[in-house]
Each structure stands twice: as C-alpha cells, then as structure tokens.
Amino acid sequence: MSLYDKLAEGAVKSSNIDKELFDKFNVKRGLRNADFSGVLVGLTTIGDVVGYDRVDNKITPREGRLYYRGVELKDLVKGFQSAGRHGFEETAYLLLSGHLPTADDLKSFDDLLVAERDLPPFFSKNMILSLRGRDIMNMLARSVLGLYTADEEAEDLSPTNLIKQSISLIAKFPVIVAYSYFGMRHSYQRKSLVIRHPQPELSAAENFLYMLKGENYTKLEADLLDLSLVIHAEHGGGNNSSFTTRVVSSAQTDTYSAIAAALGSLKGGLHGGANLKVMDMMENIKANVSNWADEQEVAEYLLKILNKKAFDNTGKIYGIGHAIYTYSDPRAVLLKEKAEALAKEKGRLDEFNLYASVEKLAPEVFYQFKGENAKVICANVDFYSGFVYDCLNIPKEIYTPIFAVSRIAGWCAHRLEEVCGSSKRIIRPAYKNVLEYIPYLEMDHR
C-alpha cells in the first residue's frame, strides 16, 4: 500500500460519523430540517423562493413563485417580453439596485455594460489562450482571480466600487466563457480557434450567441437564451453558490475571491451540472422506449429507473423534484412555454413531447412507487434547460458556465447586501466534536 493509499484510508475511516449522533445533538445535516426545508440562517431583500406554505408546523404544497426584489418573476418576464425587449440587463439592474430602472437608467446601465465587455490588454492571450484548460468553469474562476490584478481598486469595499466591480464582472463573464470554450476546443479537440469581439449594439444574450456562432442565430434563439439568463439570475440566499458568496464575503475579502469561491460551488455536480444528467437520462429513455407517444411504456420505464434497474441505477429521475418547489417550479413553467416554439422551429417537437410526457408521468410514477406519504414533486428548471441549450446548438461544455453568466448578477447582489448591510457579521457556525480525547504517544509507543 502506498503512502497515498494509507493516508486516504485513514482519512475515510476518520471521516465516518454515526448518523445517529446528528439526531442526538440536533444537528441539521446539510443545513436541512427534518422536513427537508432549509435551516433559516439569514435575512435578505434580494430574492424569495416560495414553494409551500407552513401550516401548524407542517408543509402544505402550493404553486411555486419566485421573486426578484419583490417583483414576481413571471410578471418581470411578461413585462419585458410584451415590450419586445430582452430582459437580462433590466434584471441585473433590479438585483443590484433594489428597484426597476427607468428607461434612462436602463440605457445608462446598458452603456456601462457595453463599455466593460472588453477584457484588459493581453488578458485573452495570457490568461485564457495560453493558460488553457479542459474545464470552462475552472478557466472562468482562474480568469476572475486574474482580473484582480488588473483592478487598482480591487480591495476597495465601498458600495460604489462594489457596484463598479459587479458591472464589470457581469459584462465580462460571457466573453470569458466564449473565449475559454474556443481555447479549450482548439487545444484539446484540434478545432479552429475562433475569437469574435463583443458587439456594442447587441444585448447580452445576442452577444453571447454571436461570440459562439457568429450571426447564425434566430430571434427566437436569442429570446430563449435571454429568458434562460433571467430565470437563472437569482434564487434566494440559500442555494449553495449564493450562500458561498455570502460566507466568503462576510469575512470582508475582495470581490474576485468571493466570486471565484461561488464558481467553485456552482461547478459541483449537485448544483450547477444537473441539466447534463437530465440530458443523459433523456438520451437513455429515447433509446429504450420504442414508442415515445405511448404513456404506459414511458411510465413503465420511469418505474424501472426508480427501481434502480435502468439508466445509471441510482433510482433518481433527474430534473424532477426540488428542495423548495412542490406543485411547480415557475422557472420551468416559463422555459417550457418558449421551449415548445423553439422545438417546432428546430423540427424537434416529438422530442419536446417526450419531455412533456416525462414531466407529467414522473410525479405519478413516483407517488405510486413511494406510497401515500411521498413528497410532492414537480419538474425543476434543469429538466428543460439542457434541451433548450441543445436546440440552440450550444455545446455541453458551457451549460454550467451559462448558469454562471446568469447567476453572477445574483451573486453580486448578495455580496453587496452582505458587505454593505448595517447588520453585517462574519458567518461563523459551530461544529461539535464527537471524538474522545486521546493522549499523545511518543514515537516509540505508536
């Protein structure tokens, strides 16, 4: 056994803690209550995720709602879509400032974003194309830390400077992701290196598609990507990456360190990469269900998945279920509405109908499988987002980075609230030691 193996064996053995001890000391594993709701650890005015009511200390399911600064997401989306404009910039302004912009405010905000899109001189070559990597999320995090060196006011925690840094990061994230993807593709897939400069007249969604695909995109495609950016921009302070932002920011570190930490969180397969698992699962279903329109055959295969006899044998139907939402995830509802039109444009309506069938049948099969006490579940946003990105011909390597391109707006809002709030205090929870004290042994007696 090598020393590496010996150390690993010891680490695994010493890491095992009896689950009964968590109950004994009333420790909420994963900061989750017994009913799977989150432990209340803070207050915020940024976002509110509503998926159930609590009546007589019991969870009562309800239709899901999501609020950005008190504005319901569906109203926000309806507002900018009915006006015929893209909404990510308006959403970012709302999250950062706490209120909706006037037309003049939004125009000025757009101008600031456009001015901040270009990367510092030589940054693209030295930080992205020369220090190439296989994972875009890691390249993005590294680039964020690199931007620290280009910011003469990197350590300035004044509200105005934090806003400047936030706008700069929101503007630069799509550019860094696009350049990182082409750098990775050129280095490891032996494909052409394509670098397109951001265009000032384009919205954030249009610009991202332009940098990825040139002018080969439709209005509907741009509308779908803009919607995706809006619905992923914020999701309360309790999600892992936003909480990470707040924990690190509470120590009064710099913006770039805090956002790099959030990116590390989002990269995790249990957080930002869920839509990839949905895509893999749906490919498996398409290969094993002969008639996609036969609901009985689809339901029978879903039951096989639950019984750990199909797909990856984990017993999970990916994209179905959420920690908070019960009857519906408003993000999934909004995305599904537009996804059907995109599927028609791309000639993939049969595939979309299969997704819709799985969304309908999965909760029914789950209730039959679990019994009458089963948790109420619904499709979450990850269920349709991967399908939408695939229809947009966006490579899988940047599914999670797109999440970051959107969520950077929410992260910056949470950082501002944590650093600038009047009730700020470093976040320092407690862990109870459950190992008995042992005496130190001299080397000869070990």
C-alpha positions as CSV (number, residue, x, y, z in Angstrom):
1,M,0.0,0.0,0.0
2,S,1.4,3.4,-1.0
3,L,1.5,6.3,1.5
4,Y,-1.2,8.0,-0.6
5,D,-3.5,5.0,-0.2
6,K,-2.6,4.7,3.5
7,L,-3.4,8.4,4.1
8,A,-6.6,8.1,2.1
9,E,-7.7,5.0,4.1
10,G,-7.1,6.8,7.3
11,A,-9.0,9.9,6.1
12,V,-12.0,7.9,5.1
13,K,-12.1,6.0,8.3
14,S,-11.8,9.1,10.5
15,S,-14.4,10.9,8.4
16,N,-17.2,8.5,9.2
17,I,-19.6,9.9,11.8
18,D,-22.5,7.9,13.1
19,K,-25.7,9.4,11.6
20,E,-27.5,8.9,15.0
21,L,-25.1,11.4,16.5
22,F,-26.6,14.1,14.3
23,D,-30.0,13.4,15.7
24,K,-28.7,13.1,19.3
25,F,-27.2,16.6,19.2
26,N,-29.9,18.1,17.0
27,V,-27.5,18.8,14.1
28,K,-29.2,19.7,10.8
29,R,-27.1,17.8,8.2
30,G,-26.7,19.9,5.1
31,L,-28.4,22.7,7.0
32,R,-31.7,20.9,6.3
33,N,-34.6,20.4,8.7
34,A,-36.2,17.1,9.2
35,D,-38.9,18.0,6.6
36,F,-36.1,18.9,4.2
37,S,-36.7,22.6,4.3
38,G,-33.6,24.8,4.8
39,V,-32.4,26.0,8.2
40,L,-33.0,29.7,8.5
41,V,-29.6,31.3,8.6
42,G,-30.1,34.9,7.4
43,L,-32.4,37.6,6.1
44,T,-32.4,39.1,2.7
45,T,-34.3,41.6,0.5
46,I,-32.9,40.2,-2.8
47,G,-34.9,37.1,-3.7
48,D,-37.7,34.9,-2.4
49,V,-38.4,31.3,-3.3
50,V,-41.9,30.2,-2.5
51,G,-42.9,26.5,-3.0
52,Y,-45.0,25.7,0.0
53,D,-46.9,27.1,3.0
54,R,-46.2,26.1,6.5
55,V,-49.5,25.3,8.4
56,D,-49.4,24.0,12.0
57,N,-45.7,23.5,11.5
58,K,-46.4,21.2,8.5
59,I,-45.5,21.8,4.9
60,T,-48.5,22.4,2.6
61,P,-47.7,22.3,-1.1
62,R,-48.6,25.2,-3.4
63,E,-47.8,26.5,-6.9
64,G,-44.2,27.8,-7.0
65,R,-43.3,31.5,-7.2
66,L,-40.0,33.3,-7.4
67,Y,-39.5,37.0,-6.6
68,Y,-36.6,39.3,-7.5
69,R,-36.5,42.3,-5.2
70,G,-40.3,41.8,-4.5
71,V,-41.2,41.6,-8.2
72,E,-42.6,38.2,-9.2
73,L,-40.5,36.6,-11.9
74,K,-43.4,35.8,-14.3
75,D,-44.5,39.5,-14.1
76,L,-41.0,40.6,-14.9
77,V,-40.7,38.3,-17.8
78,K,-44.1,39.2,-19.2
79,G,-43.2,42.9,-18.9
80,F,-40.1,42.9,-21.0
81,Q,-41.3,40.3,-23.4
82,S,-44.5,42.1,-24.1
83,A,-42.5,45.3,-24.7
84,G,-40.3,43.4,-27.3
85,R,-37.0,43.7,-25.5
86,H,-34.6,41.4,-23.8
87,G,-34.7,41.4,-20.0
88,F,-31.3,40.2,-18.6
89,E,-29.9,43.7,-18.3
90,E,-33.1,45.0,-16.6
91,T,-33.0,42.0,-14.3
92,A,-29.3,42.7,-13.3
93,Y,-30.1,46.4,-12.6
94,L,-33.1,45.3,-10.4
95,L,-31.0,42.8,-8.4
96,L,-28.1,45.2,-7.9
97,S,-30.1,48.4,-7.1
98,G,-33.2,47.0,-5.4
99,H,-35.6,48.7,-7.9
100,L,-36.7,48.6,-11.5
101,P,-34.9,51.0,-13.8
102,T,-36.4,53.9,-15.7
103,A,-35.8,54.0,-19.5
104,D,-32.9,56.4,-19.0
105,D,-31.5,54.3,-16.1
106,L,-31.6,51.2,-18.3
107,K,-29.9,52.9,-21.2
108,S,-27.1,54.2,-19.0
109,F,-26.7,50.8,-17.4
110,D,-26.6,49.1,-20.9
111,D,-23.9,51.6,-21.9
112,L,-21.8,50.7,-18.8
113,L,-22.1,47.0,-19.6
114,V,-21.0,47.6,-23.2
115,A,-18.0,49.6,-22.0
116,E,-16.9,46.9,-19.6
117,R,-17.2,43.9,-22.0
118,D,-13.7,44.1,-23.4
119,L,-11.1,42.3,-21.5
120,P,-7.9,44.0,-20.3
121,P,-5.0,44.2,-22.8
122,F,-3.3,40.8,-23.4
123,F,-5.7,39.2,-20.9
124,S,-7.3,36.9,-23.5
125,K,-3.9,35.6,-24.8
126,N,-2.1,35.3,-21.5
127,M,-4.8,34.2,-19.1
128,I,-7.2,32.3,-21.4
129,L,-5.5,31.1,-24.6
130,S,-2.0,30.4,-23.2
131,L,-3.1,29.0,-19.8
132,R,-5.6,26.8,-21.5
133,G,-7.7,24.2,-19.6
134,R,-10.1,21.4,-20.1
135,D,-12.9,22.7,-17.9
136,I,-14.5,26.1,-18.6
137,M,-15.7,26.6,-15.0
138,N,-12.1,26.4,-13.8
139,M,-10.9,28.7,-16.5
140,L,-13.6,31.2,-15.6
141,A,-12.7,31.1,-11.9
142,R,-9.0,31.5,-12.8
143,S,-9.8,34.4,-15.0
144,V,-11.8,36.1,-12.3
145,L,-8.8,35.9,-10.0
146,G,-6.7,37.2,-12.8
147,L,-9.0,40.3,-13.1
148,Y,-8.0,41.1,-9.5
149,T,-4.5,42.0,-10.8
150,A,-6.0,44.4,-13.4
151,D,-8.1,46.3,-10.8
152,E,-6.2,49.0,-9.0
153,E,-9.1,49.3,-6.5
154,A,-9.5,45.5,-6.0
155,E,-9.6,45.8,-2.2
156,D,-11.9,48.8,-2.0
157,L,-15.1,47.7,-0.3
158,S,-17.1,50.9,-0.7
159,P,-20.6,50.5,-2.2
160,T,-19.7,52.5,-5.3
161,N,-16.6,50.4,-6.1
162,L,-18.5,47.1,-5.4
163,I,-21.1,48.2,-8.0
164,K,-18.3,49.0,-10.5
165,Q,-16.8,45.6,-10.0
166,S,-20.2,43.9,-10.2
167,I,-21.0,45.6,-13.6
168,S,-17.5,44.7,-14.9
169,L,-17.9,41.0,-14.0
170,I,-21.5,40.8,-15.4
171,A,-20.3,42.3,-18.6
172,K,-17.1,40.2,-18.9
173,F,-18.4,36.7,-17.9
174,P,-19.9,35.9,-21.4
175,V,-16.7,37.0,-23.1
176,I,-14.5,34.9,-20.9
177,V,-16.7,31.8,-21.3
178,A,-16.8,32.1,-25.1
179,Y,-13.1,32.6,-25.4
180,S,-12.3,29.8,-22.9
181,Y,-14.5,27.4,-24.8
182,F,-12.8,28.1,-28.1
183,G,-9.4,28.0,-26.5
184,M,-10.2,24.6,-25.0
185,R,-11.7,23.3,-28.3
186,H,-8.6,24.5,-30.2
187,S,-6.1,22.9,-27.7
188,Y,-7.9,19.6,-26.9
189,Q,-10.3,18.9,-29.8
190,R,-8.0,20.1,-32.6
191,K,-10.7,22.5,-34.0
192,S,-10.4,26.1,-35.3
193,L,-9.7,28.9,-32.9
194,V,-12.4,31.5,-33.2
195,I,-12.3,34.8,-31.4
196,R,-15.1,37.3,-32.0
197,H,-15.1,40.7,-30.4
198,P,-18.3,41.6,-28.5
199,Q,-20.6,43.9,-30.4
200,P,-21.9,47.1,-28.7
201,E,-25.3,47.1,-30.3
202,L,-26.2,43.6,-29.2
203,S,-27.9,42.6,-25.9
204,A,-26.1,40.2,-23.5
205,A,-27.9,37.2,-24.9
206,E,-27.4,38.2,-28.6
207,N,-23.7,38.9,-27.9
208,F,-23.1,35.6,-26.3
209,L,-24.7,33.8,-29.3
210,Y,-22.7,36.0,-31.7
211,M,-19.4,35.1,-30.0
212,L,-20.3,31.4,-30.1
213,K,-22.0,31.2,-33.5
214,G,-21.4,34.4,-35.4
215,E,-24.5,35.8,-37.0
216,N,-26.0,32.3,-37.4
217,Y,-28.8,32.6,-34.8
218,T,-32.5,33.5,-35.0
219,K,-34.6,36.0,-32.9
220,L,-36.3,33.1,-31.1
221,E,-33.0,31.6,-30.2
222,A,-31.8,34.9,-28.7
223,D,-35.1,35.3,-26.9
224,L,-34.8,31.8,-25.4
225,L,-31.2,32.5,-24.2
226,D,-32.3,35.8,-22.7
227,L,-35.1,34.1,-20.8
228,S,-32.7,31.5,-19.6
229,L,-30.4,34.2,-18.3
230,V,-33.2,35.9,-16.5
231,I,-34.7,32.9,-14.8
232,H,-31.3,31.7,-13.5
233,A,-30.1,35.1,-12.3
234,E,-31.2,34.7,-8.7
235,H,-32.7,32.1,-6.4
236,G,-32.5,33.3,-2.9
237,G,-29.6,33.2,-0.5
238,G,-30.0,29.6,0.4
239,N,-28.6,28.0,-2.7
240,N,-25.1,26.7,-2.3
241,S,-23.3,29.2,-4.5
242,S,-25.1,32.3,-3.3
243,F,-24.5,31.1,0.3
244,T,-20.9,30.6,-0.5
245,T,-20.7,34.1,-1.8
246,R,-22.2,35.4,1.5
247,V,-20.0,33.3,3.7
248,V,-16.8,34.4,2.0
249,S,-17.9,38.0,1.6
250,S,-18.8,38.2,5.3
251,A,-15.0,37.8,6.0
252,Q,-14.5,41.1,4.2
253,T,-12.5,39.6,1.4
254,D,-12.3,41.1,-2.1
255,T,-14.9,40.7,-4.8
256,Y,-12.8,38.5,-7.0
257,S,-12.0,36.0,-4.3
258,A,-15.7,35.8,-3.3
259,I,-16.9,35.2,-6.9
260,A,-14.2,32.6,-7.6
261,A,-15.4,30.7,-4.5
262,A,-19.0,30.9,-5.8
263,L,-17.9,29.5,-9.1
264,G,-16.2,26.5,-7.3
265,S,-19.5,25.8,-5.7
266,L,-21.6,26.1,-8.9
267,K,-19.2,23.7,-10.7
268,G,-20.3,20.9,-8.3
269,G,-22.4,18.2,-9.9
270,L,-25.0,18.5,-7.2
271,H,-25.5,22.2,-8.0
272,G,-24.8,23.6,-11.5
273,G,-24.5,20.4,-13.6
274,A,-27.9,18.9,-13.1
275,N,-29.2,19.6,-16.6
276,L,-26.4,17.4,-18.0
277,K,-27.7,14.5,-16.0
278,V,-31.2,15.2,-17.4
279,M,-29.8,15.1,-20.9
280,D,-28.1,11.8,-20.3
281,M,-31.2,10.3,-18.8
282,M,-33.4,11.5,-21.7
283,E,-31.0,10.0,-24.2
284,N,-31.3,6.7,-22.3
285,I,-35.1,7.0,-22.3
286,K,-35.2,7.7,-26.1
287,A,-33.0,4.7,-26.8
288,N,-35.1,2.3,-24.6
289,V,-38.7,3.5,-25.2
290,S,-39.8,2.3,-28.6
291,N,-42.9,4.5,-28.8
292,W,-42.3,7.9,-27.3
293,A,-46.1,8.7,-27.5
294,D,-47.1,5.6,-25.5
295,E,-47.5,7.0,-22.0
296,Q,-47.8,3.5,-20.5
297,E,-44.4,2.5,-22.0
298,V,-42.8,5.7,-20.8
299,A,-44.3,5.2,-17.3
300,E,-43.0,1.6,-17.1
301,Y,-39.5,2.7,-18.0
302,L,-39.6,5.5,-15.4
303,L,-40.6,2.9,-12.8
304,K,-37.5,0.8,-13.9
305,I,-35.4,3.9,-13.2
306,L,-36.9,4.3,-9.8
307,N,-36.3,0.7,-9.0
308,K,-32.6,1.1,-10.0
309,K,-32.9,-1.2,-12.9
310,A,-32.4,1.4,-15.7
311,F,-30.2,4.3,-16.7
312,D,-27.5,4.8,-14.0
313,N,-29.1,2.6,-11.4
314,T,-29.3,5.4,-8.8
315,G,-33.1,5.4,-8.6
316,K,-33.2,9.1,-9.5
317,I,-35.3,10.7,-12.2
318,Y,-33.2,13.7,-12.9
319,G,-34.9,17.1,-13.3
320,I,-37.9,16.0,-11.2
321,G,-38.2,17.3,-7.7
322,H,-36.8,20.3,-5.8
323,A,-35.8,21.3,-2.3
324,I,-38.5,24.0,-2.1
325,Y,-40.9,23.8,-5.1
326,T,-43.7,21.3,-4.8
327,Y,-46.5,21.7,-7.3
328,S,-44.5,23.7,-9.8
329,D,-41.2,25.5,-10.5
330,P,-42.0,28.8,-12.1
331,R,-38.7,28.8,-13.9
332,A,-39.6,25.5,-15.6
333,V,-43.0,26.8,-16.4
334,L,-41.7,29.9,-18.2
335,L,-38.9,27.9,-20.0
336,K,-41.3,25.2,-21.2
337,E,-43.7,27.8,-22.7
338,K,-40.9,29.1,-25.0
339,A,-39.2,25.7,-25.5
340,E,-42.2,24.3,-27.4
341,A,-41.9,27.1,-30.0
342,L,-38.2,26.5,-30.3
343,A,-38.8,22.8,-30.7
344,K,-41.2,23.5,-33.6
345,E,-38.6,25.8,-35.2
346,K,-35.9,23.1,-35.0
347,G,-38.1,20.2,-36.1
348,R,-37.8,18.5,-32.6
349,L,-41.4,18.6,-31.5
350,D,-41.6,14.8,-31.0
351,E,-38.7,15.1,-28.6
352,F,-40.2,18.0,-26.7
353,N,-43.4,16.0,-26.4
354,L,-41.4,13.2,-24.8
355,Y,-40.0,15.7,-22.3
356,A,-43.5,16.9,-21.5
357,S,-44.7,13.3,-21.1
358,V,-41.9,12.5,-18.6
359,E,-42.7,15.7,-16.8
360,K,-46.4,14.6,-16.5
361,L,-45.8,11.0,-15.7
362,A,-42.7,11.1,-13.4
363,P,-44.6,12.5,-10.3
364,E,-47.4,10.0,-10.8
365,V,-45.0,7.1,-11.0
366,F,-43.0,8.5,-8.0
367,Y,-46.2,8.6,-5.9
368,Q,-47.1,5.0,-6.8
369,F,-43.5,3.9,-6.0
370,K,-43.2,5.8,-2.7
371,G,-46.8,5.5,-1.4
372,E,-49.2,8.0,0.0
373,N,-46.6,9.8,2.1
374,A,-44.4,10.6,-0.8
375,K,-43.1,14.2,-1.1
376,V,-45.0,16.3,-3.7
377,I,-42.6,16.8,-6.7
378,C,-42.6,18.6,-10.0
379,A,-40.2,19.3,-12.9
380,N,-37.5,21.8,-12.0
381,V,-35.7,24.3,-14.2
382,D,-32.9,21.8,-15.1
383,F,-35.4,19.5,-16.8
384,Y,-35.9,21.7,-19.8
385,S,-32.8,23.9,-19.8
386,G,-30.5,21.3,-21.3
387,F,-33.0,20.6,-24.1
388,V,-33.2,24.3,-24.8
389,Y,-29.4,24.7,-24.9
390,D,-29.2,21.7,-27.2
391,C,-31.8,23.2,-29.6
392,L,-29.7,26.4,-29.6
393,N,-26.7,24.2,-30.6
394,I,-24.8,25.3,-27.5
395,P,-22.0,22.8,-26.6
396,K,-22.4,20.8,-23.4
397,E,-19.1,22.1,-22.1
398,I,-20.7,25.5,-21.4
399,Y,-24.1,24.5,-19.9
400,T,-22.9,25.2,-16.4
401,P,-20.8,28.3,-17.4
402,I,-24.0,29.8,-18.9
403,F,-25.5,29.3,-15.4
404,A,-22.6,31.4,-14.1
405,V,-23.1,34.0,-16.8
406,S,-26.6,34.5,-15.4
407,R,-26.1,33.9,-11.7
408,I,-23.2,36.4,-11.4
409,A,-25.9,39.1,-11.1
410,G,-27.4,37.4,-8.1
411,W,-24.1,36.7,-6.5
412,C,-23.0,40.3,-6.8
413,A,-26.3,41.4,-5.2
414,H,-25.8,39.1,-2.3
415,R,-22.3,40.3,-1.9
416,L,-23.4,43.9,-1.7
417,E,-26.0,43.0,0.9
418,E,-23.5,41.1,3.0
419,V,-20.7,43.7,2.8
420,C,-22.7,46.9,2.9
421,G,-25.6,45.9,5.2
422,S,-25.9,47.5,8.6
423,S,-26.3,44.2,10.4
424,K,-23.2,42.5,8.9
425,R,-21.2,40.0,10.9
426,I,-18.8,37.3,9.8
427,I,-20.6,34.0,9.3
428,R,-19.1,31.5,11.8
429,P,-21.3,28.4,12.5
430,A,-20.4,25.8,15.1
431,Y,-19.3,22.2,14.8
432,K,-19.4,19.8,17.7
433,N,-16.5,17.5,18.2
434,V,-17.7,13.9,18.8
435,L,-14.3,12.2,19.2
436,E,-13.0,11.3,22.6
437,Y,-9.7,13.0,23.7
438,I,-6.7,10.7,23.4
439,P,-3.2,11.1,25.0
440,Y,-0.2,11.9,22.8
441,L,2.0,8.9,22.3
442,E,5.8,9.0,22.0
443,M,7.1,7.8,18.7
444,D,8.4,4.5,20.2
445,H,4.9,3.6,21.5
446,R,2.8,4.1,18.4
